[in-house]
Amino acid sequence: MKPVGGSAFARAFERRGWSLLRINGSHHIYGKESEIARLSIPIHGNKPLKLGLQRSLMKTAGLSEADLD
């Protein structure tokens, strides 16, 4: 799995129906009407997310590696 920057990761979430609820500092909080979960994506410029965090967010949101392209 290749590391992806926070802003590119957030765009992938938005394509899958997640919407930005609020911004708390550098963390963008996303939610989906049909989901209870809230996801916090750190956006630090173009700095890539750590792979463990990336995997966890993808699993919770139901995204695959193909969704990141």
Summary of the structure (lengths in Angstrom):
residues: 69
radius of gyration: 10.9
end to end distance: 11.8
largest distance: 30.1
contacts: 166
relative contact order: 0.27
helix: 36%
strand: 26%
